[in-house]
Amino acid sequence: MLKGGMAMHKLFILVSLFIYSTFGFSMHIAEGFLPISWSLFWYALMLPFVMIGIRKISSLFEKDKRNLISISFVTGFVFVLSALKIPSVTGSCSHPTGVGFGAAIYGPFVTSVIGTVVLLFQALLLAHGGITTLGANAFSMAIVGGIVGYSTFRLLKKLKAKDSFSIFSAAFLADFSTYVVTSLQLALAFPSKEGGILGSFLKFGSVFIVTQIPLAIFEGILSIFAYRFLLQYLNQNVESVVIKHEN
């Protein structure tokens, strides 16, 4: 228990060093980068998921106080990983997300709240991203990433895959899907004069993919360690937690 805690503590310190070494770059889609019409559109899609997630979190706290500890851990994990960023397309950047790990444990609705809160705090405190682009960033990372991560984890568990492979795959695909959606968001807002939306989508996606595949692999590996640490700390089966929370 103590050794696992020390290892995770050192891991978070290491990742934090990367955060401050890249502090100058904005988080995901930058403040004011999207036209206001698209900003409002993504807010409208994001809000229903967050509202449902808030109710689910309230219910979880009432059922078991230990959920406060585990949700706090997941939130910290998402905050640290999503603040590690590499400049990519103009007005955006590449970074791990952490939502695949969270969604595997608590499902996509709870993760939508966690991811949105993380993005909000980063916008307000670290000047990463922004309020006008919060809806778009939350939709791609916290919602789509959460749905993909959760679905991947549940499918692989039904197929009797090992926990480590299930968590790695959930984290990898959640991360990768976030940038597919981000590429689409940018393409919709800024279609190419020659290729239109598809041309822009392929252009943005080709830039993201260079940095995102290595980052997704890194996130998958880190998520395995985080999963094992949380298992050890709570002394319970994470799969049963997911089933209990989502049924």
N, C-alpha and C positions, 0 to 999 in steps of 0.2 A: 504493500500500500504506500509506504513512505517512499520507496524507490520509484514507483510509478509516478507519484506526485512530483518528485524532484525532477524526473526526466521531462515531464510535461512542462514544468516551470521553466526549465532551461530552454525547451523548444520554443516556448512563447517569447522568451527574451531574445532568442536568435531571430525569430520572425519580426519582432518589434524593431530590431536594428535595421532591417530592410525597409520598414515603413518610413523611418525618419531619414534614411538615405535617399528616398524618392519623394520627399515631402512637397517639392515644388510643383508636382503635376496634379491636375484635377482628377477626380474620381469618376470613372465611367463617362457618361455624357455630361459635359460641363454646363454650368449655369448659363442660361440665356441662349444656348446653342440651338435649341429647337424652336420653330415657330410656335406662337401661343396656341394656335388651334390644335396642333399635335400634342402640346403639353397638356391641355385640357382633356383631350381624347384619352391619353394614357392614364391620367388621374381617374377618369370615369371607369376604366377597366380595372384599375388597381383597387379602388375603395371597397367594393363588395367583398373581395377576398380578405381584406384587412378587418372588416367589421365582423365577419364570421370567425376569423382567427382570434379576435379579442374575446369573443364569447367562449371559445374553446379553451383559451388560456385561463380564464376565470374559473371555468369548470374544473380544469386540471388542478389548480391551486386548492380548490375546495375538497377535492377527492384525496389528494396526497401532497403534503407540504414538501416532500422531497423533490417534487417537480420544480419548486422554486430554485433549488440548487442546480438541477440538471439543465433547466432552461437558461439560467444565468450563464452556465458553462458554455452552452451552445451559442448564446448571444455573443459572449466574449470571443469564441472561436471564429464566428462569422465576421466580427468587427476586425479582428487582427488580420485574417486572411484577405478580406476585401479591401483593406487599406494598403496592401502590398501591390504596387502598381508599376507597370511598364508603359511608357508613352507609345501610342499606336496611331490610329487614325486621328487626324486633326479634330480637336474637340472631344476626344475620348481617350481611353487608355485600356490596357489589358491587365487583368489581375485575377487571382483565385477568388472564389466567392464564399465557400464554406457552407452553402445552403444544402448541398446534397447530403452532407452528414446530418444536419439538423432535420431535414425532411424525412430521412430514414428513421429517425427516432420519434418525431412528433407529428409527422404528416405535413402536407403542403399549406394548410391554412395557418397553423401555428408558425410555420417558417415564414409565411408572408408577412406576419407581424414583426417577427424578429428581424428579417431583412430590411423591412421598411424603417424600423426604429434605428437600426444601424446606419442606414443611408442618411436618415434625417440628422443624426448626431454628427456624422462625418461632414455633412454639408454645413451645419451650424458651427461646429467646433474646429474642424480642420480645413474648411474651404474646399472640400472634395465634392464634386458634383454641384448640386444646387437645389433650391426649392422648386423652381420652375420645371426642372427635369426629374424631380423625385418620382413622379408617377411613371415615367418611362423607365427609369433605372430600377424601380421597385418591381415593375411588371416583368422586365426581362430577367432580373436576378432572383428576386424573392419569390415570385409567383411561377413563372415558367420553369425556372431552375428548380424550384421546390417540387413542382408537379413531376418533372422528369426524374429527379432524384428519388422521390418517394416511389413512383411507379417502377423504376428500375430495381430498387431494393426489394419491393414486395414480389415482383415477378421472379427474381433470382432466388429468393427464399422459398417460394413455392416450388421451384425447380430443384430445391435441396442444395443450392450452391453454398460454399463456405462463407462465413461471415465476412472474412477479410476481402474476398473477391466481390461480394455483394456491396460492401461499403465503398470499395475502390471504384467499382463501376458506377454506383450512384453518384459519387462525387465527381468523377470524370465527366459523365454525360450531363450532369446538372451544370457544371462549369461550361462545357462546350455549347450546350443549348442556349445558355445565356447570351453568348456572342453571336449565335445565329440570329436570335431575336434582335439584339442590338444592331446588327448589320441591316436587318429588315427595317428597324425603326429609322435608322439614318437614311436608308434608301427611299423610304416613303416620304421623308421630309425633304430630301435633296436628290430627286431623280436625275439621272444623267441626261444630257441633251441628246446624246446619240442612242444609248441603250435603254433609256428610261429607268424604271424601278429595278428591273432585273439586272441591267448593266451596273447600276449603282450597288446593288446587293452583292453581286459577284466581286466588284472592286473592293468594297469595304470588307467583305468576308475573307478575301485573299490576303489582305493586310493583317487582319486579326489572327488568322490561322497560324501564322508564323510563330507568334508568341504564345498563343493559347493552348496548343497541344502540349508543349512542355510544362506549362503552368497547370494544366488539367491533370497531368501525370503526377506532378508534385503535390497537388491538392489531394489526389486519391491516396497517395502514400501517407500523407500527414493525417488524413481522415481515419485511416486504419488505427494509427496510434491514439488519436483522440477517442475513438470508439472503444478501444481496449481500456483506456484510462477510465472512461465513464462507466464501463461495465464493472471494473474493479471497485470504483468508488461507491456505486449504488448497490453492488453485490446482487444484481438481478439480471435477467435476460432482456436485452433491449427489444428483441422481437416481440415478447409478450407485452412490453410497454406500448409498442406501436399498435398492436391489436386492441389492447384495452382502450387506448386513446381514440382510435378511429372508428370503433364499432359502437 
